[in-house]
Amino acid sequence: MPETLREGGEILIRSLAIAATARSVLSGEACRIRRSKSSTPASLRFLDASVLKHTHLSMNILFTSLAYYPQKGGAESCIQDLATAYVKKGHTVTVVTSSEPESSDAREVRGGVTIIRLNYPPRRLRTLRDVLLVISRGFSALFGILSAIREQRSDVVCLGLIGIDSCLVLILTYFLRFKLIVYIHGGEIRSYVQVSPLIRWTLKLCLRKCYAAIAVSEDLKSEAIAFAPSVRRKIFVISNGIDIREIERQKAYEYPRKYILFVGRLHPVKGIDTLIEAFQRIMDRTPQLDLLVVGTGPLDRSLHRMVAERGSVNRIIFLGDRERSEVYALLKGCEFLVLPSHREGCPMVVLEAMAAGKITIGSKVKGIVDLVKHETTGVLFQADHF
């Protein structure tokens, strides 16, 4: 067994002891955050001040996001929170997103937010049919976004998640008048631009043409400026926020045994495969402890197969996607959260764990190190030494 997995197992065991002593610290930190935060999310205050120029008019706001409810994720939750909060402030909000999953309605109103789901082009080109789909669906999506902007008379278009739809919005900036806002969560700068020339070109041009950009951390701001220097004077840092009171209202998840928790996409960048292997190494030494995994993704089948082949199906439990209220309950009931990611932006689940009074065992990568204080509010380790 690789040395890194042995180290990962030891980290998990050592963290059990740290978790017991950190709860009072985390409880106090959650109280401090609650007292210091305004009831109005920072992103709302920023847009109200910069776009409305201190007037009291309402805005017509359109968010684009490749993924949105019922799909789960930190960035998706951030956009959903912003959209809902803006509606409560009297603004008209529309979210244009992908039609995936196909069971979702093409158009619905949820929490006062109008959701329009379009049939976007495929993300991977394998056959000639895929190329033809890109052309036909691309034009269809372009006119779908154009129709939404015109119908809603959008004053502001905010790119919540950079994707193929961002390229279409970029085209529309040459024909329509609206203020373009770009949100930087982390994946755009640290992952997508590395593998997709189209996303790289789109993001760079969006940052150049936007009215303003928002990064969720100082590191991401610096990376965005290095990527597109022209954004330097119009990019601002607004960290992700959470509803602490909503977490405090949740009861702890009822589970017959102690457990540690992973919440995130089942994707190689999240390090979930290494976490499972490390946990399997210590199962005999911690018979009272299980691993609960929340999320879905491309590694779903292979991870289930790995667990089944090694006879640990009763100790490693896959829960699939869960509603946020259920995630809060799971966080309140766990011993600690484990986040062995290779890359992160400003992970909301770490903030949620802190509000639930639980430490995070996380990799020493940008985003996590900004939130976790080693051996006080969590344990940090080298991502390739878990």
C-alpha positions as CSV (number, residue, x, y, z in Angstrom):
1,M,0.0,0.0,0.0
2,P,1.4,3.4,-0.9
3,E,3.0,5.5,1.9
4,T,0.5,8.3,1.2
5,L,-2.4,6.1,2.1
6,R,-0.8,5.0,5.3
7,E,-0.3,8.7,6.2
8,G,-3.9,9.4,5.3
9,G,-5.2,6.7,7.7
10,E,-3.1,8.2,10.5
11,I,-4.4,11.7,9.8
12,L,-8.0,10.3,10.1
13,I,-7.2,8.7,13.5
14,R,-5.4,11.7,14.9
15,S,-8.3,14.0,13.8
16,L,-10.8,12.1,16.0
17,A,-8.9,13.4,19.1
18,I,-8.7,16.9,17.7
19,A,-12.4,17.0,16.8
20,A,-13.5,16.6,20.4
21,T,-11.5,19.6,21.6
22,A,-12.3,21.9,18.7
23,R,-16.1,22.1,19.1
24,S,-16.1,25.0,21.6
25,V,-13.7,27.0,19.4
26,L,-15.9,26.4,16.3
27,S,-19.0,27.3,18.2
28,G,-17.4,30.6,19.3
29,E,-16.2,31.3,15.7
30,A,-19.8,30.7,14.4
31,C,-21.2,33.1,16.9
32,R,-18.5,35.7,15.9
33,I,-19.4,35.3,12.2
34,R,-23.1,35.7,12.9
35,R,-22.6,38.9,15.0
36,S,-20.3,40.5,12.4
37,K,-22.3,39.8,9.3
38,S,-25.0,42.1,7.9
39,S,-28.3,40.6,7.1
40,T,-27.8,41.6,3.5
41,P,-25.3,39.4,1.6
42,A,-22.2,41.2,0.5
43,S,-22.8,40.4,-3.2
44,L,-26.2,42.1,-3.0
45,R,-24.8,45.2,-1.4
46,F,-22.0,45.4,-4.0
47,L,-24.4,45.2,-7.0
48,D,-26.9,47.5,-5.3
49,A,-24.2,50.2,-4.9
50,S,-22.2,49.8,-8.1
51,V,-24.9,49.0,-10.6
52,L,-27.8,51.2,-9.3
53,K,-25.5,54.1,-8.3
54,H,-27.2,54.5,-4.9
55,T,-30.7,54.8,-6.3
56,H,-33.7,52.9,-4.9
57,L,-34.9,51.5,-8.3
58,S,-35.4,47.8,-8.6
59,M,-33.3,45.8,-11.1
60,N,-34.1,43.1,-13.6
61,I,-31.3,40.6,-13.0
62,L,-30.5,37.5,-15.1
63,F,-28.0,34.9,-13.9
64,T,-26.5,32.3,-16.2
65,S,-25.4,29.0,-14.7
66,L,-24.7,25.7,-16.4
67,A,-25.9,23.9,-13.3
68,Y,-28.7,25.0,-11.0
69,Y,-31.4,23.5,-8.8
70,P,-32.1,20.5,-8.5
71,Q,-28.4,19.9,-9.3
72,K,-26.2,20.3,-6.2
73,G,-22.9,22.1,-5.6
74,G,-21.3,25.0,-3.8
75,A,-21.3,27.4,-6.7
76,E,-24.9,26.4,-7.6
77,S,-26.0,27.0,-4.0
78,C,-24.3,30.4,-4.1
79,I,-26.2,31.5,-7.2
80,Q,-29.5,30.1,-5.7
81,D,-28.9,32.0,-2.5
82,L,-28.2,35.3,-4.4
83,A,-31.2,34.9,-6.7
84,T,-33.6,34.2,-3.8
85,A,-32.2,37.0,-1.7
86,Y,-32.6,39.5,-4.6
87,V,-36.2,38.5,-5.0
88,K,-36.8,39.3,-1.3
89,K,-35.3,42.7,-1.9
90,G,-37.9,43.5,-4.6
91,H,-35.9,42.8,-7.7
92,T,-36.9,40.6,-10.7
93,V,-34.6,37.6,-11.1
94,T,-34.3,35.1,-13.8
95,V,-31.9,32.1,-14.0
96,V,-31.0,30.6,-17.3
97,T,-29.5,27.1,-17.0
98,S,-29.1,23.8,-18.7
99,S,-32.0,21.4,-19.2
100,E,-30.1,18.7,-17.4
101,P,-31.5,16.7,-15.6
102,E,-34.1,16.2,-18.4
103,S,-36.8,15.5,-15.8
104,S,-36.8,19.2,-14.8
105,D,-39.4,21.6,-16.2
106,A,-38.3,23.8,-19.1
107,R,-39.6,26.8,-17.2
108,E,-40.7,27.2,-13.6
109,V,-40.9,29.7,-10.8
110,R,-39.2,28.7,-7.6
111,G,-39.0,31.0,-4.6
112,G,-40.0,33.9,-6.8
113,V,-37.1,33.2,-9.2
114,T,-38.0,32.4,-12.8
115,I,-35.9,29.4,-14.0
116,I,-35.5,28.9,-17.8
117,R,-33.8,25.6,-18.8
118,L,-32.3,25.4,-22.3
119,N,-31.0,22.5,-24.3
120,Y,-27.3,23.4,-24.4
121,P,-24.8,21.8,-26.8
122,P,-22.9,18.7,-25.7
123,R,-19.6,19.4,-23.8
124,R,-17.6,16.7,-25.6
125,L,-17.2,16.1,-29.3
126,R,-16.8,12.4,-30.1
127,T,-18.7,12.0,-33.4
128,L,-19.9,14.0,-36.4
129,R,-23.4,14.0,-34.8
130,D,-21.9,15.8,-31.7
131,V,-20.6,18.5,-34.1
132,L,-23.9,19.0,-35.7
133,L,-25.6,19.1,-32.2
134,V,-23.2,21.9,-31.2
135,I,-24.2,23.9,-34.2
136,S,-27.9,23.4,-33.9
137,R,-28.2,23.6,-30.1
138,G,-25.7,26.5,-30.0
139,F,-28.0,28.6,-32.2
140,S,-31.0,27.5,-30.3
141,A,-29.4,28.4,-26.9
142,L,-28.2,31.7,-28.3
143,F,-31.7,32.7,-29.2
144,G,-33.1,31.3,-26.0
145,I,-30.8,33.6,-23.9
146,L,-31.5,36.5,-26.2
147,S,-35.3,35.9,-25.7
148,A,-34.9,35.7,-21.9
149,I,-32.9,38.9,-21.7
150,R,-35.4,40.8,-23.9
151,E,-38.4,39.3,-22.2
152,Q,-37.1,40.2,-18.7
153,R,-35.6,43.5,-19.9
154,S,-32.5,42.6,-18.0
155,D,-30.4,45.4,-16.6
156,V,-27.7,43.1,-15.3
157,V,-26.5,39.7,-16.6
158,C,-24.3,37.9,-14.1
159,L,-22.3,34.9,-15.3
160,G,-22.7,32.7,-12.3
161,L,-20.7,29.8,-13.7
162,I,-18.5,30.1,-16.7
163,G,-19.5,27.7,-19.5
164,I,-20.7,27.5,-23.1
165,D,-23.6,29.8,-22.2
166,S,-21.0,32.5,-21.2
167,C,-19.7,32.4,-24.8
168,L,-23.3,33.1,-26.0
169,V,-23.8,35.9,-23.6
170,L,-20.5,37.4,-24.7
171,I,-21.8,37.5,-28.3
172,L,-24.9,39.3,-27.1
173,T,-22.9,42.1,-25.4
174,Y,-22.2,43.4,-28.9
175,F,-26.0,43.7,-29.7
176,L,-27.7,44.4,-26.4
177,R,-27.2,46.9,-23.6
178,F,-26.8,45.4,-20.1
179,K,-24.1,45.4,-17.4
180,L,-22.1,42.2,-17.4
181,I,-20.9,40.8,-14.1
182,V,-18.5,37.8,-13.9
183,Y,-18.4,35.5,-10.8
184,I,-15.1,33.7,-10.2
185,H,-15.6,30.6,-8.0
186,G,-12.3,28.8,-8.6
187,G,-12.9,26.1,-11.1
188,E,-12.8,28.5,-14.0
189,I,-9.3,29.8,-13.4
190,R,-7.8,26.6,-11.9
191,S,-9.3,23.9,-14.0
192,Y,-11.5,24.8,-17.0
193,V,-9.1,27.2,-18.7
194,Q,-6.4,24.5,-18.6
195,V,-8.4,21.9,-20.6
196,S,-10.7,24.0,-22.8
197,P,-9.3,26.6,-25.2
198,L,-12.9,27.9,-25.8
199,I,-13.4,28.5,-22.1
200,R,-10.0,30.1,-21.8
201,W,-10.8,32.5,-24.6
202,T,-14.3,33.1,-23.3
203,L,-13.3,33.9,-19.7
204,K,-10.5,36.2,-20.8
205,L,-12.8,38.2,-23.1
206,C,-15.5,38.2,-20.4
207,L,-13.2,39.7,-17.9
208,R,-12.0,42.3,-20.3
209,K,-15.5,43.4,-21.3
210,C,-17.3,43.0,-18.0
211,Y,-18.7,45.9,-15.9
212,A,-17.3,44.2,-12.8
213,A,-16.0,40.8,-11.6
214,I,-16.4,39.1,-8.2
215,A,-13.9,36.6,-6.9
216,V,-14.6,34.5,-3.8
217,S,-11.1,34.8,-2.4
218,E,-8.0,37.1,-2.5
219,D,-6.0,34.3,-4.2
220,L,-8.6,34.0,-6.9
221,K,-8.5,37.7,-7.4
222,S,-4.8,37.6,-7.9
223,E,-5.1,34.7,-10.3
224,A,-7.8,36.4,-12.3
225,I,-5.6,39.6,-12.6
226,A,-2.7,37.5,-13.8
227,F,-4.9,35.7,-16.3
228,A,-6.6,39.0,-17.6
229,P,-4.7,42.1,-16.3
230,S,-7.3,44.5,-17.7
231,V,-9.7,43.3,-14.9
232,R,-7.4,44.7,-12.1
233,R,-9.5,47.9,-11.4
234,K,-12.9,46.2,-11.6
235,I,-12.5,43.0,-9.7
236,F,-13.6,42.7,-6.0
237,V,-13.4,40.0,-3.4
238,I,-16.6,38.8,-1.8
239,S,-16.3,35.5,0.1
240,N,-19.0,33.0,0.1
241,G,-21.6,33.2,2.9
242,I,-24.0,30.9,4.7
243,D,-27.2,31.1,6.7
244,I,-25.9,30.2,10.2
245,R,-29.3,30.3,11.8
246,E,-30.6,27.8,9.3
247,I,-27.8,25.4,10.2
248,E,-28.4,25.9,13.9
249,R,-32.1,25.1,13.5
250,Q,-31.3,21.6,12.1
251,K,-31.2,18.6,14.3
252,A,-28.3,16.2,14.0
253,Y,-28.7,13.4,11.6
254,E,-29.8,10.2,13.3
255,Y,-27.3,7.4,12.6
256,P,-26.6,4.3,14.8
257,R,-22.8,4.7,14.8
258,K,-20.2,7.5,14.7
259,Y,-19.3,8.6,11.3
260,I,-17.0,11.0,9.4
261,L,-18.4,12.8,6.4
262,F,-17.5,13.7,2.8
263,V,-19.7,16.2,0.8
264,G,-18.9,17.0,-2.8
265,R,-18.8,15.8,-6.4
266,L,-17.5,12.3,-6.9
267,H,-14.7,13.6,-9.2
268,P,-10.9,13.0,-9.2
269,V,-10.3,16.7,-8.3
270,K,-12.0,16.1,-5.0
271,G,-9.7,13.3,-3.9
272,I,-12.6,11.0,-2.8
273,D,-10.9,7.9,-4.2
274,T,-7.9,8.4,-2.0
275,L,-10.1,9.1,1.0
276,I,-11.9,5.8,0.6
277,E,-8.6,3.9,0.3
278,A,-7.2,5.6,3.4
279,F,-10.4,4.9,5.3
280,Q,-10.3,1.2,4.3
281,R,-6.8,1.0,5.8
282,I,-8.0,2.0,9.3
283,M,-11.3,0.3,9.4
284,D,-10.0,-2.5,11.6
285,R,-8.6,0.0,14.1
286,T,-11.8,2.1,14.2
287,P,-14.6,-0.5,14.3
288,Q,-17.0,2.1,15.8
289,L,-16.5,4.6,12.9
290,D,-18.1,4.7,9.4
291,L,-17.6,6.9,6.4
292,L,-20.7,8.6,4.8
293,V,-20.3,10.0,1.3
294,V,-22.7,12.7,0.0
295,G,-22.7,13.5,-3.7
296,T,-22.6,12.1,-7.2
297,G,-20.3,12.4,-10.2
298,P,-18.2,10.6,-12.8
299,L,-16.5,8.3,-10.2
300,D,-19.8,7.0,-8.9
301,R,-19.7,3.5,-10.4
302,S,-16.0,3.0,-9.9
303,L,-16.2,4.0,-6.3
304,H,-19.1,1.7,-5.6
305,R,-17.2,-1.1,-7.3
306,M,-14.1,-0.4,-5.2
307,V,-16.1,-0.5,-2.0
308,A,-17.9,-3.7,-3.0
309,E,-14.7,-5.5,-4.0
310,R,-13.0,-4.8,-0.7
311,G,-16.0,-5.8,1.4
312,S,-16.6,-2.5,3.1
313,V,-20.2,-1.8,1.9
314,N,-21.4,-1.8,5.5
315,R,-18.8,0.8,6.6
316,I,-18.7,3.2,3.6
317,I,-22.2,4.4,2.8
318,F,-23.0,6.3,-0.3
319,L,-26.0,8.7,0.2
320,G,-26.1,10.3,-3.2
321,D,-27.2,13.9,-3.6
322,R,-29.0,15.4,-0.6
323,E,-31.0,18.6,0.0
324,R,-29.1,21.3,1.9
325,S,-31.1,20.8,5.0
326,E,-30.1,17.2,5.1
327,V,-26.5,18.1,4.6
328,Y,-26.7,20.5,7.5
329,A,-28.1,17.6,9.6
330,L,-25.4,15.3,8.5
331,L,-22.7,17.9,9.4
332,K,-24.2,18.4,12.9
333,G,-24.1,14.6,13.5
334,C,-20.6,13.8,12.1
335,E,-17.3,13.6,14.0
336,F,-15.7,15.8,11.3
337,L,-15.7,16.7,7.6
338,V,-13.1,15.4,5.3
339,L,-12.2,17.4,2.1
340,P,-9.1,16.0,0.4
341,S,-9.4,18.2,-2.7
342,H,-6.6,18.9,-5.1
343,R,-8.2,22.3,-6.0
344,E,-10.9,24.5,-4.4
345,G,-12.2,28.1,-4.6
346,C,-13.9,29.0,-1.3
347,P,-15.7,25.8,-0.3
348,M,-19.1,26.5,1.2
349,V,-19.2,23.1,2.9
350,V,-16.2,24.1,5.1
351,L,-18.1,27.2,6.3
352,E,-21.2,25.1,6.9
353,A,-19.1,22.6,8.9
354,M,-17.7,25.4,11.0
355,A,-21.2,26.7,11.7
356,A,-22.3,23.2,12.7
357,G,-19.4,23.1,15.2
358,K,-17.3,20.5,13.4
359,I,-13.7,20.6,12.2
360,T,-12.5,20.0,8.7
361,I,-9.8,17.7,7.7
362,G,-8.7,19.2,4.5
363,S,-5.8,19.3,2.0
364,K,-3.4,22.2,2.1
365,V,-4.6,23.9,-1.1
366,K,-5.8,27.4,-1.9
367,G,-9.3,28.0,-0.6
368,I,-9.2,25.5,2.2
369,V,-6.1,27.0,3.9
370,D,-7.9,30.4,3.9
371,L,-10.7,28.9,6.1
372,V,-9.1,26.2,8.3
373,K,-6.6,27.0,11.1
374,H,-4.4,23.9,11.5
375,E,-5.0,21.9,14.6
376,T,-7.5,24.6,15.9
377,T,-10.4,24.5,13.6
378,G,-9.2,21.6,11.6
379,V,-6.3,19.6,10.3
380,L,-4.4,20.4,7.1
381,F,-2.3,18.0,5.1
382,Q,-0.4,17.9,1.8
383,A,-2.9,16.9,-1.0
384,D,-0.5,14.3,-2.3
385,H,0.3,12.9,1.1
386,F,-3.2,11.7,2.2
